[in-house]
Amino acid sequence: MVKKALLFNPDECLGCFACEVACKQEHGLQAGEHWIRIFKEGPIKTGRKWALKFISRRCRHCGRPACQEACPVGAISKRSDGIVLFSEELCIGCKDCIEVCPFGAPQYNVEKDIVRACNLCVERIDRGLKPSCVHHCPTKALSFGDCNSYATPPRKREGEQSYIDRERMR
């Protein structure tokens, strides 16, 4: 069975936040609600050089989602392709899922009094498109596909430079 996954490569991320903006626009998220978040780490000194690194925080669409197990009303489901979905109709806004998620993915929507999280742009996926965050990432730091193909992280081919390496050379 194909399990869908979103992969983040921090070596390619420039911290442009295009993924955050695309997600907010795609889903009409309110201020303070983030289904994907990029955080700056650093500057960090390695040897003689200082560098910034960026990390991603988002729903991991876990194999056994703690959020799903914690939901007292069954508002969280998991599709056969691994995508975890939050039902706005069933959610009672108790926030139990927020408490148990180790990734800080579920987000409380004050206006609707419900909890929501990344659905990997399931409407786009069902039409054969990539999630909006992946589509709008200018450096391909985000990729999407079958998680079985991501068993080992993608490696640069010998002699190939990353986007960041190419930009540093300019």
Wavefront OBJ file of the C-alpha trace (Angstrom):
o trace
v 0.000 0.000 0.000
v 1.263 3.458 -0.914
v 1.550 5.770 2.091
v 1.753 9.451 1.248
v 4.449 11.533 2.931
v 5.831 15.048 2.980
v 9.612 15.206 3.213
v 11.567 18.270 4.315
v 15.230 18.719 3.361
v 16.739 21.392 5.654
v 19.839 21.647 3.456
v 17.693 23.136 0.684
v 15.502 25.480 2.772
v 16.227 29.209 2.489
v 13.654 30.272 5.069
v 11.504 32.123 2.519
v 8.269 30.924 4.194
v 6.573 30.379 0.812
v 5.242 27.074 2.168
v 3.602 28.803 5.137
v 1.989 31.446 2.938
v 0.780 28.861 0.391
v -0.755 26.746 3.156
v -2.522 29.692 4.762
v -3.966 30.772 1.421
v -4.943 27.253 0.347
v -6.861 26.561 3.563
v -7.969 30.041 4.652
v -6.162 29.737 7.976
v -6.648 32.484 10.536
v -3.849 34.526 12.097
v -1.860 32.350 14.489
v -2.985 29.079 12.886
v -0.147 27.255 11.091
v -0.318 23.826 9.479
v 3.338 24.062 8.493
v 5.861 26.237 10.241
v 9.483 27.024 9.445
v 11.782 27.954 12.305
v 15.184 29.579 12.114
v 17.951 27.827 14.002
v 21.105 29.813 14.573
v 23.239 31.427 13.483
v 25.407 28.424 14.232
v 29.170 28.470 13.945
v 30.697 25.479 12.230
v 34.441 25.818 11.928
v 35.091 29.379 10.812
v 31.713 29.946 9.200
v 28.404 31.086 10.582
v 25.247 29.690 9.045
v 21.495 29.675 9.505
v 19.555 26.463 9.384
v 15.817 26.102 9.024
v 13.637 23.358 10.442
v 10.060 22.413 9.646
v 7.276 21.673 12.105
v 4.161 20.046 10.687
v 1.859 17.062 10.954
v 3.771 13.861 10.272
v 0.659 11.791 9.468
v 1.921 9.194 11.918
v 1.530 5.447 11.518
v -0.352 5.297 14.830
v -1.471 8.881 15.421
v -1.601 9.767 19.116
v -4.085 12.519 18.235
v -6.515 9.966 16.790
v -6.278 7.761 19.876
v -6.821 10.756 22.189
v -9.899 12.124 20.415
v -12.952 11.263 22.553
v -15.454 11.705 19.695
v -13.654 10.031 16.779
v -13.161 13.287 14.868
v -9.747 12.171 13.607
v -9.443 9.474 10.972
v -6.700 7.956 8.862
v -7.123 7.153 5.178
v -5.697 3.991 3.654
v -2.937 6.105 2.049
v -1.844 7.304 5.506
v -3.331 10.799 5.425
v -4.704 11.863 8.812
v -7.893 13.917 8.598
v -9.646 16.088 11.204
v -13.438 16.332 10.891
v -14.701 19.861 11.518
v -18.241 18.493 11.892
v -17.337 16.016 14.652
v -14.705 18.028 16.565
v -15.891 19.408 19.925
v -12.799 21.586 20.468
v -11.611 19.726 23.583
v -7.932 20.047 22.509
v -6.985 16.545 23.754
v -5.248 15.929 20.420
v -3.104 19.041 20.888
v -1.919 17.779 24.259
v -0.685 14.423 22.964
v 0.888 15.385 19.637
v 4.695 15.363 19.964
v 5.029 17.592 16.866
v 2.674 20.425 17.856
v 0.700 19.845 14.669
v -2.966 20.191 15.697
v -4.004 23.839 15.756
v -6.951 25.323 17.616
v -9.191 27.586 15.537
v -10.745 30.115 17.915
v -13.411 31.337 15.481
v -14.792 27.846 14.817
v -13.935 26.365 18.272
v -12.380 23.314 16.631
v -8.971 21.740 16.173
v -7.505 21.220 12.701
v -4.202 20.071 11.238
v -2.464 19.596 7.916
v -4.415 17.304 5.612
v -1.615 17.256 3.000
v -3.983 19.230 0.742
v -6.051 16.085 0.290
v -8.323 17.813 -2.257
v -5.285 18.570 -4.434
v -3.841 15.065 -3.986
v -7.131 13.488 -5.025
v -6.905 15.534 -8.255
v -3.329 14.335 -8.877
v -1.647 17.555 -7.713
v 1.059 18.132 -5.102
v 0.272 19.778 -1.753
v 0.329 23.562 -2.046
v 3.397 23.938 0.202
v 5.376 21.569 -2.032
v 4.158 23.223 -5.225
v 5.240 26.681 -4.023
v 8.640 25.747 -2.527
v 11.195 27.464 -4.801
v 14.154 25.303 -3.732
v 12.410 21.902 -3.624
v 13.168 21.652 0.105
v 9.721 20.068 0.369
v 8.847 16.985 -1.633
v 5.836 14.694 -1.662
v 5.294 11.071 -2.573
v 5.271 7.477 -1.371
v 6.991 7.313 2.025
v 8.407 3.890 1.125
v 10.565 5.640 -1.471
v 11.853 7.903 1.322
v 13.227 5.020 3.401
v 16.639 6.561 2.927
v 16.970 10.329 2.590
v 17.682 11.609 -0.905
v 21.394 12.075 -1.488
v 23.129 14.395 -3.841
v 24.707 12.686 -6.807
v 28.483 12.869 -6.815
v 29.558 16.349 -7.844
v 26.006 17.762 -7.590
v 25.548 20.918 -5.540
v 22.485 21.813 -3.519
v 20.537 24.977 -4.265
v 22.157 26.670 -1.265
v 25.649 25.603 -2.408
v 24.951 27.041 -5.868
v 23.746 30.335 -4.369
v 26.848 30.597 -2.142
v 29.044 30.192 -5.216
v 27.528 33.294 -6.848
l 1 2 3 4 5 6 7 8 9 10 11 12 13 14 15 16 17 18 19 20 21 22 23 24 25 26 27 28 29 30 31 32 33 34 35 36 37 38 39 40 41 42 43 44 45 46 47 48 49 50 51 52 53 54 55 56 57 58 59 60 61 62 63 64 65 66 67 68 69 70 71 72 73 74 75 76 77 78 79 80 81 82 83 84 85 86 87 88 89 90 91 92 93 94 95 96 97 98 99 100 101 102 103 104 105 106 107 108 109 110 111 112 113 114 115 116 117 118 119 120 121 122 123 124 125 126 127 128 129 130 131 132 133 134 135 136 137 138 139 140 141 142 143 144 145 146 147 148 149 150 151 152 153 154 155 156 157 158 159 160 161 162 163 164 165 166 167 168 169 170
